[in-house]
Amino acid sequence: MPSQSDGPFDRLIAWLGHLLRLDGGTRKVAGSDRPLLSLALLDYYVILVATILLASIGALMSLSSSSVYAQSQDLSPYYYAQRQVLFLVVGGGVAAIASRLRERWIRIAGLAAYAASVLMLILVFTPLGSDAGKGNRNWLALGPVTLQPSEFAKLALVIAGSSYLAARREDLGRARHLVPYLLMFAVPVILIIAQGDLGTVMIIGAVMFAQMWAFGIRLRYLLGLMVLAAGSVAVAVATRPSRMRRVLLFLSPTDSPDASQQPLSAIFALASGGWWGVGIGASRQKWGGLYDGAQNDYVFAVLGEEMGLVGTMAVIVLFALLTWAGIRVAMRSSSQFSRALAATITAWTAIQAVMNMGVALNLFPVFGVPLPFISIGGSALISNLVAAGLLLACARGERAAAKYLDASRRSGPLRVTTVVDGGRRG
């Protein structure tokens, strides 16, 4: 049981561990006395398999959801899908490297990524910046490649924030030690909000609060910052007509003659999918009401129409497994930095997935955030894949996993010749 000195994150993890029997459970592996849930590399493989399956579904949906929109722009129906597969290959390669990094190199990479992301955010305000036909000027055009720096800023803040808090855990009860941490987040947030991307700012804010709560920051600090954040979001919405229109349309979708057809089309898509869906590529709503949102904000609706309730539940289960394994990694990691990094990556992925799926289900107004691993967008996909790679690195650093891997390296592979020779002698 946790002691009174444990932070709220420690107490929650201990409670979840007891509830889900993360300490080993009672199920046994066939032919073995070892509990199923205490297998050394279980978390590693759950994260790996869930990520691969989600990315594979994303590659499939990238073609189905974007083909109509690509043709409306006089492009090949495979244009966005081909780009997405290319980004998947690049992101997968970087994720494979990230999964093998040690803690020291992850910290160094996080600082470099933070500096690079801030520089790219600043360059958006130069002639290199672009709105990419989306309305907000939050893209960076570097020749044939167009990047969204705010997506990389999420990943950089996850690593840099975890590194800062882990190094100063004993001093976090004092407000003055939180000032550099808050300034670290404030710089990218100000640049991103100036670019008009409130949805990304809300994700970053949620990540920051999850990170602070995980480290047991005093409740009065958290509540004060939440009130300030809520007020800032309200002002940002009220001072921009397009954002205010989204909120009003969500509250009263039929009162305005200019009401967007996307929310209603998303509900139609999900409802018409039934149990098994209408078939891959056979979505009808992507031809009209969903338009440019079919491959981004409302990709979950297209998935539900084409794959049905079975497909949507499969995606939800995969995200739930990824979250479950991430919590286990955070609980079982051997260092404060790994615990913070695993917890924050897990919170980021889960929160963003819930926000995107909630928009498709008409539970939230449109935030403009992608569904991790599935929505079209190279910057988002690469960031999510690298984050998954770092989560795998944390999983490899679990005490039991590290001990198992170390023993495997010492023992080396089995020698078949010894068995054969022994059989001949017999």
KEMI-35620 format. One record per residue (C-alpha): y, z, x. Coordinates in steps of 0.25 Angstrom, whole numbers, padded with zeros to 4 digits, always signed. Last residue first. Example, Ala and Ser with C-alpha at 12.3 -4.5 7.8 and 13.67 -1.06 7.14 Angstrom:
# residues 2
-0004+0029+0055-0018+0031+0049
This chain:
# residues 426
-0165-0106+0093-0158-0113+0106-0155-0125+0098-0148-0117+0087-0140-0109+0097-0135-0122+0103-0131-0127+0090-0123-0114+0086-0117-0114+0100-0113-0129+0099-0106-0126+0086-0095-0118+0093-0086-0111+0082-0071-0113+0085-0063-0102+0092-0066-0087+0092-0052-0084+0098-0044-0094+0089-0052-0089+0076-0049-0074+0080-0034-0077+0081-0035-0085+0068-0042-0073+0061-0032-0063+0066-0020-0071+0062-0025-0073+0048-0028-0058+0047-0015-0054+0052-0007-0065+0044-0001-0075+0054-0008-0087+0049-0002-0084+0035+0012-0084+0042+0009-0097+0048+0004-0102+0034+0017-0097+0028+0025-0105+0039+0017-0118+0035+0021-0115+0021+0035-0114+0025+0034-0127+0032+0028-0134+0020+0039-0129+0011+0050-0133+0021+0044-0147+0022+0042-0149+0007+0057-0144+0004+0063-0154+0015+0054-0166+0010+0057-0165-0005+0048-0168-0017+0043-0156-0024+0029-0151-0021+0028-0143-0008+0038-0132-0014+0043-0136-0028+0058-0140-0025+0070-0133-0029+0081-0139-0037+0084-0126-0045+0082-0132-0059+0084-0121-0070+0072-0112-0071+0060-0110-0081+0060-0125-0084+0045-0127-0080+0050-0137-0069+0061-0127-0065+0051-0116-0064+0042-0124-0055+0053-0126-0045+0058-0111-0045+0043-0106-0044+0040-0115-0032+0053-0111-0025+0050-0096-0027+0036-0098-0022+0039-0106-0010+0050-0097-0006+0043-0084-0009+0031-0088+0000+0040-0093+0011+0047-0079+0010+0034-0071+0010+0028-0079+0022+0041-0078+0030+0043-0063+0027+0029-0059+0030+0028-0068+0043+0041-0062+0048+0036-0048+0045+0024-0050+0053+0009-0049+0051+0008-0057+0038-0001-0051+0027+0008-0049+0016+0017-0062+0018+0004-0070+0020-0001-0064+0007+0012-0067+0000+0011-0082+0005-0003-0083+0000+0001-0079-0014+0013-0088-0014+0004-0100-0009-0006-0097-0020+0005-0096-0031+0010-0109-0026-0003-0116-0027-0006-0109-0040+0007-0115-0046+0003-0129-0040-0010-0128-0047-0004-0123-0060+0005-0135-0060-0007-0145-0058-0016-0138-0068-0004-0138-0078-0003-0153-0077-0004-0162-0065+0006-0173-0069+0015-0165-0078+0014-0152-0070+0017-0160-0057+0029-0167-0063+0034-0153-0068+0032-0147-0054+0040-0158-0048+0052-0154-0057+0062-0150-0046+0058-0160-0036+0049-0172-0039+0052-0174-0054+0066-0169-0052+0072-0183-0050+0068-0188-0064+0062-0176-0072+0065-0182-0085+0061-0197-0083+0049-0202-0075+0045-0189-0069+0042-0184-0083+0031-0194-0085+0022-0189-0074+0010-0198-0072+0010-0197-0057-0002-0187-0056-0008-0186-0069-0004-0181-0083-0006-0167-0081-0019-0159-0081-0016-0147-0090-0004-0153-0098+0006-0161-0090+0015-0164-0102+0020-0150-0102+0024-0150-0087+0031-0163-0088+0038-0160-0102+0043-0147-0095+0048-0155-0083+0055-0165-0092+0062-0154-0100+0068-0149-0086+0071-0163-0081+0078-0168-0093+0092-0163-0089+0101-0159-0100+0113-0168-0101+0114-0167-0116+0115-0151-0114+0109-0141-0123+0094-0144-0121+0091-0137-0108+0099-0124-0111+0096-0114-0100+0090-0124-0090+0101-0134-0093+0112-0123-0091+0106-0120-0078+0105-0134-0073+0119-0137-0078+0124-0125-0070+0118-0131-0057+0125-0145-0060+0138-0138-0063+0139-0130-0050+0148-0118-0050+0139-0110-0060+0126-0112-0053+0132-0108-0039+0138-0096-0046+0125-0092-0052+0118-0094-0039+0128-0085-0032+0127-0074-0042+0112-0074-0041+0113-0073-0026+0123-0062-0026+0114-0054-0036+0102-0057-0028+0109-0052-0015+0112-0039-0021+0098-0037-0027+0092-0040-0013+0101-0031-0006+0099-0020-0016+0084-0022-0015+0084-0019+0000+0077-0030+0008+0062-0027+0008+0058-0039+0017+0051-0047+0006+0064-0045-0002+0072-0051+0008+0063-0063+0009+0062-0065-0006+0077-0064-0007+0079-0075+0004+0069-0084-0002+0075-0083-0016+0089-0086-0010+0083-0098-0003+0077-0103-0016+0090-0101-0023+0098-0108-0012+0088-0120-0014+0091-0121-0028+0106-0120-0026+0107-0133-0018+0121-0137-0019+0124-0140-0004+0133-0129-0003+0122-0120-0009+0113-0125+0003+0124-0122+0013+0127-0108+0008+0112-0105+0007+0109-0110+0021+0120-0100+0027+0117-0088+0017+0102-0087+0021+0105-0083+0036+0117-0075+0031+0108-0067+0022+0099-0063+0034+0111-0061+0043+0116-0051+0032+0103-0044+0030+0104-0035+0042+0118-0030+0037+0111-0025+0024+0103-0015+0031+0089-0013+0026+0084-0025+0033+0085-0019+0047+0070-0016+0048+0066-0030+0044+0075-0037+0054+0066-0047+0061+0058-0050+0048+0071-0052+0041+0076-0062+0050+0063-0070+0052+0061-0070+0037+0075-0076+0035+0073-0086+0046+0060-0091+0040+0063-0092+0026+0077-0097+0029+0072-0108+0037+0063-0112+0026+0073-0112+0015+0083-0119+0024+0073-0131+0026+0074-0133+0011+0090-0132+0012+0090-0143+0022+0085-0154+0013+0082-0166+0021+0083-0181+0020+0076-0190+0031+0080-0205+0033+0092-0201+0041+0095-0186+0041+0100-0184+0027+0102-0169+0024+0101-0165+0009+0108-0154+0002+0120-0162-0005+0116-0159-0019+0115-0170-0029+0101-0175-0027+0103-0189-0022+0100-0185-0007+0112-0176-0008+0115-0179+0007+0120-0172+0020+0120-0179+0033+0135-0182+0031+0137-0167+0033+0135-0156+0023+0120-0157+0024+0122-0154+0039+0124-0140+0036+0111-0138+0029+0104-0145+0040+0111-0135+0050+0106-0123+0042+0092-0129+0041+0092-0131+0056+0096-0117+0059+0086-0111+0049+0075-0119+0054+0078-0115+0069+0078-0100+0064+0065-0102+0057+0058-0110+0068+0061-0098+0077+0055-0088+0067+0043-0097+0065+0041-0098+0080+0040-0083+0081+0031-0082+0069+0020-0091+0075+0020-0106+0070+0006-0112+0066+0010-0114+0051+0023-0120+0055+0016-0132+0062+0008-0135+0050+0020-0134+0041+0028-0144+0050+0016-0154+0048+0016-0151+0033+0030-0153+0032+0030-0167+0039+0018-0171+0031+0024-0166+0018+0037-0173+0021+0030-0186+0023+0023-0184+0010+0036-0181+0003+0042-0194+0008+0031-0202+0003+0032-0195-0010+0047-0198-0011+0045-0213-0009+0032-0215-0016+0039-0221-0029+0046-0230-0019+0061-0229-0021+0070-0236-0031+0076-0222-0034+0070-0221-0048+0057-0225-0040+0058-0212-0032+0060-0204-0045+0048-0210-0051+0039-0207-0039+0044-0193-0036+0035-0184-0045+0022-0192-0042+0023-0194-0027+0029-0180-0024+0018-0174-0033+0007-0178-0024+0014-0173-0011+0018-0160-0019+0003-0158-0023-0001-0160-0009+0010-0150-0004+0005-0140-0014-0009-0142-0010-0006-0140+0005+0003-0128+0002-0008-0121-0006-0019-0124+0004-0011-0119+0016-0006-0107+0009-0020-0103+0004-0025-0106+0018-0016-0097+0025-0017-0086+0015-0032-0086+0017-0032-0086+0032-0038-0072+0035-0046-0071+0022-0042-0058+0015-0041-0064+0001-0056-0068+0001-0061-0054+0006-0071-0055+0018-0085-0051+0015-0090-0066+0017-0100-0075+0011-0091-0079-0001-0077-0074+0002-0075-0061-0005-0066-0057-0017-0060-0043-0017-0046-0044-0012-0042-0045+0002-0029-0038+0004-0022-0048-0005-0029-0041-0017-0019-0048-0027-0014-0036-0032-0015-0028-0019-0008-0039-0011+0002-0041-0022+0006-0026-0021+0006-0026-0006+0015-0039-0006+0024-0032-0016+0026-0020-0008+0028-0028+0005+0039-0036-0002+0045-0024-0007+0047-0018+0007+0037-0008+0012+0043+0006+0016+0036+0012+0004+0023+0009+0010+0014-0003+0005+0000+0000+0000
